């Protein structure tokens, strides 16, 4: 994603036609209160077991909070 809100919105909408956005309900991932990290999965693909933003875990000069995303194959 870029800083062009119109193009970002259009790109995001296109991605959501085929993928799920795991982080849409988790808030900002940037240290500056902006969402900059995305994790998309296919609805027929991996199953999300856990997803969270690790607030307060910035390391060094990182500009975003780390994400934890754990998956499993359906039926596993």
Secondary structure as GFF3:
##gff-version 3
##sequence-region A 1 76
A	DSSP	alpha_helix	5	15	.	.	.	ID=ss1
A	DSSP	beta_strand	19	21	.	.	.	ID=ss2
A	DSSP	beta_strand	40	42	.	.	.	ID=ss3
A	DSSP	beta_strand	47	54	.	.	.	ID=ss4
A	DSSP	beta_strand	66	72	.	.	.	ID=ss5
###
